[in-house]
Amino acid sequence: MDKILRINMGPDGGPQVKEESMGDYAGFGGRGLTSSIIAKEVPPTCHALGADNKLVIAPGLLSGSLAAMSGRISVGCKSPLTGGIKESNAGGQPSQMLGRLGYAAIVLEGKPKDDTLYKIYINKDGVKVEPDNSLKMLGNYDVVDKMKAEYGDKIGCVSIGQAGEMKLAGASVAFSDMEQRPTRHAGRGGSGAVMGSKGVKVIVVDDTDCPARAPKNPDAFKAANKAFVQGLRKHPVTGEGLPTYGTNVLTNVISEAGAYPTNNFQVGTFEGASKISGETQAELEIERGGKGANVHGCHRGCVIRCSGTFYDKNGRFLTKQPEYETVWAHGGNCGIDDIDAIAQIDRLDDDFGLDTIEMGATIAVAMEGGLAEFGDADAAINLVKEVGKGSPLGRILGSGAEVTGKVFGVERVPTVKGQAMPAYDPRAVMGIGVTYATTPMGADHTAGYAIATNILKVGGDVDPLKPEGQVELSRNLQIATAAIDATGMCLFIAFAILDQPDTFQALLDVINGFTGASMTADDVTALGKQILEMERDFNARAGFTPKDDRLPGYMKTEALPPHNITFEVSDDQLDQVFKW
């Protein structure tokens, strides 16, 4: 994986393609590579939808190899939602396929001079960029079906739906799964809008006749990979909880902890939690049956297999198993306790190309603004459909929670740097509040998943209801996460490597056996810090100050039931996160 593929969509005479060596970017992958390219090549004050912004799609350092859990992919750009640097992470097949084709990154540059829409086809013989206006305003499912009919059933697709074409700030980039369905999304930050601004509807990846990437030290790599998998399987979270109930295993846990944002972050428990919990969802999926019903991997090489497949009441495929964040966003946060309705909205989000977290938060804000009643699933479905139509209301909603809050005069808007908060109220889990406030990415639980330690007691025990220890917890997790995101590894490996030193060592041995390096734990820390420093520097040059590293003011004054507590980590403490 030693090439960067650059596709300039803007020159006279049409798109231009060139390949180049890694150069100064050698040794980077995933988030490390996306953030490096954006920080170095994109003017921080440029318009996110303008020609100067770039969209970088980068598999991880280990993607395309036989390393377990290594099929995640990073999408980077200047975010139209936050105005800062952005990396969004997804599963699906294209990461492994691009790795096997030898590409460390695809960089979309420039901007077309008209509204022509393009498709890109990549295989071992080269790259083709062709206009295809027949794809205009199609949803992701129809786009993938058209590409399969044209290129065969061995491809992977990277695509946008209607939201990306309309350049809405809540738009995602879809990655096809092992069944070639557009169910895995780089959702956060509006990267789909940037892809739309480049005039690219779909990138088709075909790795036919491309073998897996070979490790530098095959014997060491094989032994380490085996030990790493064994470590994942013996941990109660990655070996039992996630495979059995999926990520939605957290619904009852977080609601019982009083940290489940309900009715637009008004309370921390949801009366209907048991109706939409992972346990209930798994029982329903098993009852309905179907291939991959309650156990499924999001990419080739996944051994945790925390995903699933959701079939409707008539046994027809509807969507992938709705994730915890999606179930919360369109469920408890909107007062909805109907898992079938939530799955229907998830399908719409995936088809239109929308971030489920941003859309769920937006619908809840709209409900508080009077557009619908909390708990009204039909109204929520119709509001999401407005986005797909491109109506004036739909364009407002597709622009995210903060824009919607301003339009409808809502004070309680749960955003940081313009991006909606995920499914944990920071007043009841203060560690995640520190992450929301300070990560360069805008409110993002995956940037430093303090839930692991605050609630699940993985990697230690820090009381979620007290400010003490939260800054150090978030700092360490943000450093570790940035490094994991660079490898192409799934973030869920963190549960096992935080609790099991031998599993962490096995991970290092996997990396070293594959790359021929001699990386240590200190090197992992240094890599994470380097990535974060690049990202924060970009944001500073874009005009961000410490005042942007804050939660909404109401979270310091409005107590959250049932603990009746406010966010108590001070501004001075927040300013210490990156002082290492």
N, C-alpha and C positions, 0 to 999 in steps of 0.2 A: 504494500500500500504506500506507494512512493510518488503519487501524482496528484496534482490539483487540476481539476477541470474548470476552466473559466469560460462562461458563456455570456458574451456582451450582447444584450438585446437592443442596444440603441444606435449602432453605427448606420451611416448611409449604406444602402445596399443590403440591409437586413442583418440578422444575428450573425455573430462571428464566434467561432469556437477555437480555443487553444488549450493545449496541455502544457504544464510546466512542472518542474521538480519542486520539492518541498522548500528548498532554500532555507530561509530564516525560520520557517515553521517546522523544520524537522524535529521529530520527537513529540509533537503534539497530536492529539486526536480528540474527537468529541468536543465537549465544551471548551477544552483547552485550545483547540484549533479555531472554533467559531469565534470565541472571544478574542483570540490573538489577531485574527484577520479583521474583525470589526474594529477593534481598538486601534489598529495600525492604519487601516485603509479607509475608514469611513469618517468624514468630518462630523464631529459630535453635534454640531448645531444644524446639520442639514435637515431638510424635511424628510420624515420617515418614508413617505411615499414618492420621493423624488429620485432623480437619476443617480444621485450621489450615494444613496444607501445601497447596501448589498445584502443579499440573502445567501447564507452559507449553510450548506447541508453536509454534516460530517459524521461518518461512523466513528466508533471509538478505536482506540489503539489496538484492541484485541478483536474487533469485529471482522468477520470473514474467516476466523480461525475456528478450531474445535473447542475453544475455551467455553465452559459452561457459563450461561447468563450474559454473554458478551454481545448480544444483538441489539442493544439500544442505540439510538441515533440522536444527534443534537442538531437543532436548527437555530441559527443565530442571525441577528440583525439589530438595527436601531429600532426600538419598538414604537409603533404608532399609538400604543396604549399608554405607555409610561414616559416616552420621550428619552429613555435611557437605553443602555445596552441590554440585550435580551438573549437568553438561551432557553429554548424549550425542548423537552426531551420526549421521545416516543419509542414504542416498540415496533413490531411489524417486521416484514421481510427485507425491505430495501437496505438496511444497514449491513447485514451479512452479504448481500449481493454486491453492493458497492465495494465492500472490502475485498471480495474475491475478484472483482474486476480491476483492483489495484488503485482505486481512487480514495484518497484521504479526505477529499472534500469536493463538492460542486459549489461554485461561486456564481450566482446570477448577478450580473452587473448592468448598469445603464437602464434605459427605459425606452420602449418603442415609441415611434413618432406618431402612431395612429392606434386604433383600438383593435388591431388584429390580434387574435389569440393563437398561441403556439403550443405544440406538443414537442417533447424532446424524447428521443429514443437512444438508449445507450446499451451497447453490447460489446463483446470482445473485439469486434471489427471496427468500432468507432462510434461516432455520435452524429445523429441527424436532428436538425431543428427545422420543423415544418409548420406552416400556418394551418390551422384547422378551426375555422369559425363555426363548424357544426357542433363544437363543444360548448358554445356560449350558453351561459345560465343553466347548464346541466348540474345536477347534484353529483356528489362523489360516486354514488353507486352506479349511476348511468355512465359516468365517465370510465370507470373501471371496466364495466361490461363492454363498452365500445373498444377499449384498448385490448381486451382479451380476444374479441372477435377479429381484431386487426393483426395482433402480434402473437396470439397463442396463449395457452394456459400455464406457461412456465414463468411468467413475468411478475415483477413487483411494480407497484405504482405509488408515486408521490403526487398528490393532487390537491386541488382546492375546489370547494363548492361555490354556490352563489355568493356567500358572504365574502369570500376572498376576491371574487371578481368585482364586487361592489366596493372593495377596499374598506370594509368595516373593521374597526379596531378589535372586535371580538373574534375575528376569523382565525381558524386553525389551518394547519397543513396536515392532510390525511396520509397515512402510510398503510398499505394493504397488509393483511395478516396472512397466515399460512393457507387460508382458504381463498385468498385473493379478494377479500372484502375490506373496504376502507374504514376499518374500525379502530385503528390505532392513531392517535392524534398528538402532534406537537401543538398543544392548545393555547398555552399561555402567551399573552403579550401581543397578539395580532400578527404573528408571522405570516398567516395566510393572506392578509392584506398586502404585505410586501411582495409576496409571490405574485399576487394579482397585479400589482403595480408594474411588475416586470413583463406582464403579458403572457405569463406561462401558466397554462391550465393543468398540465400533467407532465411528469417525467416518468418514462417507462424504463425499467431496468431489467435487463435480461442477462443472467450470468451463466447461460448454457455453456457447457464445456470448460467452465472455470473451476479448478479444484480449490479446496480449502487452502488458506494460507498456511505455509509450513513453519513450524517453530524452529528457532536456532538450535535448541537443544531438545530434540524430540523425547528422549527418555525422561529427562527432568520435568519437562512440560506435562507429559502423560501422568507421571506419578503425582505431581502437584495438583493437576486437575481432578484426579480421583479423590485425593484427600480433601480438596475444596468442596466437591460435591457431597462427600460424606459429612462434612461439617455443616453444610446447609441442611441436610436431611435430619440431622440429630438435634437441631435447634427447635424448640417448641413453636416458634412463630413461623419460620421458613419451612419446617418439616411437617407441621401439623395444622396450625391455625389457618394460614394462607391457602394451602392446597385444599383444605376441607370447605372453607366458607368464603374464600376470596377476600379481597380487600374490604368488602362490606362487613366482615367480622367485627369491625370497629363500631358499627352503629350503636349496638346496645352498650358497649364499653364506654364510649364517649358520652352518650346520653346519661348513663348512670353516674359518670364523673361530673355531670353538670356543666359540660363544656361543648354541648351540641347546639350550635346556633340555630335557633328556631324562630320562624316568623320574622325574618330579617334581623337576626341578632338581638331579639328582644328578651329571650329567655334561653337558658342553657340545657333544658331537657325537653324532649318531645314525647307527648303522650302516645303517639302512634309509632314509636321507634320499633317495637316488636313486630309490627306488621310489615316493615320494610328492612328488617335486619338481615345480616348475612345468613343466619340460621334459617330464617323463613324463606329467603331467596333460594338457598341451596335445596331445601326440602321441595319447593315448587319446581325447580329445574329438574330434580331427580324424578319427580312425579310425572312431569311432562315428557321427559326423555329426550332423545335426539343425540346426534353425534356431538361429543365435546360439551355436553350439557353443563355440568358443574365443575369440570376440570379441563383446563385448556391452557396452553402456553401462548404468550403474545408474540413470540418469535422462535425461530429454530435455535435449539440449544438451551432453552429454558428448562430448568429442572424443578423450580418451585411450582410452576403451573397454577398461579393464583387467579387466572382468568377463567371464563366459561362462555357458554353460548346460550342466549335467551330465545326460547321459542314461545310463540303466542299460544292462546288457548286452543287453537286449532292445529297446533304442531308445526306451524310454519316459522322459519327463521325470521326473527325480528331485528336483533342487534346482538353485539357481544354482551356478555354478562355485565350489567351496569356496575361500575366501580363505586367504591365507598363515596368518593367525592361527588360523583354524579347523583347517586342516590340521595345524599344529603342536599345538594344544591337544588335539585328539582323536587325533592321530597320534603324533609323536615324544615328546611329554610323557607319553603313556600307553604308549609302546613299541610302537605299532601302525603297521605299514607297508603297510596295505591301503587304497588310495585309494577303493575302492568302499564299504568299511565306513565310512570317514570321511565320505563323501558321504551315506550313510544316516543317520548321526548328525546331520549338518548339517540334513538334512530334518526329523528329529525335533525338533531345537532350534528351528528356524523355526516348526514347527507348534505346539509347546507354548508357544512364546514365551520362549526362554531365550537368555541371552548365551553364545555359543559359547566365548569366552575363559574366563569364570567356570566354565562347566560342564566344560570340558576340564581346567582346573586342579583342580576339585573331584573329578573322576573319578580323576585321578592321585593326589591326596591319599588318596582312598578305597582305591586300590590299595595304597599304602604302608601304609594302616591295616589291610590284610588282607582287604578285601572281594572282591578279584580279583587275578589275576596281571598284571603288566605285559606287554603284548603280546596280551592276550586280548580280541580285538575283539568277540566275541559277548557277553562279560560286560559290556563297556563299553556296548554297545547296550542290554542289559537294564537296566543301572543308569539310563540316561537314560529308559527307558520307565517306570521306577518313579516318576519325577517326574510324567510325564503322568497316571499313575494316581492320584496324590495319596496314595500309601501313606505310612506314617510314615517309612520310609527315604527315599522320594522327596521328602518335604517337608524332610528334613534336607539331602539333596543339593542341592535347589533353593534352599536358603538360602545356598549359596556355600561356597568353600574354607575360610574361617576357621571357620565353624560346624562344618563336617564334620571339620576337624582337631581341634577341641576334643572332639567327640563320640567320635571314634575314637582319641584319644590320640596324634596325630601331631605331632611337633615341627617337622618341615620343612614349614611352611605358607607359601608365597610370596605374601604379601599386604602391602599398605600401606594404612593407614586402612580395613582390612577388605575391600579389593578386590584380586582376584587379579592377579598380574603377567602381562603378555603374553609374546610369544615371543622374548625376548632376555634372556639372563642378565646381570644388572648387574655381575657380577664380571668378565665378559669384555668388556663394553661399558659402561664406567663413566659415560659421558655419559648414557645412558638410565637408569642407576641414580640419577643426580641428579634426573632428571625424575620417575621413579617415587616417589622419597622426598618431593619438595617440591611437586609440583603439588597444588593444592587438590582435585583430582578423585580422589585415590587412585591406585594404580599404573595408569598410563595412558600407553602409548607415543605416542599421537597428541597428547598435551599439549605435547610438545617432542621431536620425533623426531630424537634425536641419532645414530641409525643413519645418517642421511644423511651426516654428516660423519665420524663415527667409523669406519664400515665402507665406505660407498660413495664417500667423499671428495668429496661434493657440498658446495659452499660453503666449502671449506677442508679441512684435514687435522689432526685431533686424535687422537693415539694412544689407542685404546680401552682399552689395558691399563695406562695411567698416570693418576693423578689430576689431573695438571696440565692446566689449560684446560677441565676439564669443567663447572665451575660457570658460567663465562662462556658456554660453548656452550649449556648447558641454559637459562640465563636468556634469552638472545637468542631461542632457538627458542620458548620458552614465550610470550614477548611477541608474536612474529610470528604464532604459531598462534592465539592469542586473537583477534587482529585478522582473520585469514583466516576463522576460524569465524563471525565476525560478518557476513561478506559473503555467505554461502551458497556460496562457492567450495569446490571439492574441495581437501583438504589436499595432494593430490599435485601441485598446481601449484607447490608450494614447491621441488621439485627444479629446475625451470626458472628460477624467479625468484631462487633463491639463486646460480645459476651464470651467469645471463645478465642483466646490468643493463638491457638494452633490453627484455627481457620483463617485468621488474618495472615499468619505466616504462610499458609498454603496459597493465599491470594498473591502475596509477594512472589512466591516461588513460581506461580503460573505466569506472572508478568515477566519474571526474569528468564524462565525457561523458554518463553516465546520470543522475547526480544534479544536475549543474550546480554541484558544489562545486569546490574547487581543492585537493584533498588532496595533501600531500607525503609523502615517506618519513618525516619526523619526525612527521607526524600519524598515520601508521600505528602507529608506535612508541608514541605517546601513547595511542592507543585501546587497544592491547594492554595497556599498563600499567594503564589505568583499569579494564579488565575484571578483570584479576588482583587488583587492590587491592580491588575489591568482593567478589570471591570469598573472598579471604583474610580480609577483615573479617567476613564471615558466619561462616566457620569459627571465627574467634577468639571471636565471640559465642556460638557453639555449644559452646565449651569446649576447642577445639583449642589446643595449645601447640607450641613447637618440637620437643618430644619426639615429636610425631606425624609429624614430617617425617623419618622414619628408615626404613631397610630392616630386615627381620627380622635379629635378632642373629646367627643362624647364618651369614649371608652375610659377616660380618666374621671368622669363625673357621674356617669350613669351606671349604677350598680346592676350586676347581672344576677338574677335568680338562677338556681336556688342558693348559691353561696352568698349572694348579695355583696359582691366584691367588685372593685374597679381595678384597672391595670395600674400596678404600683411600682413598676420599674421606672426610675426617674430618667429625665432627659440626659442628665450628666452620666448616668450609668450606660445609657444607650450609646453615648459618644465614646465609650471605652471599648466597644466590641472589636474594632479593628486596630487597636493600639496593642500590638503584640511586640 
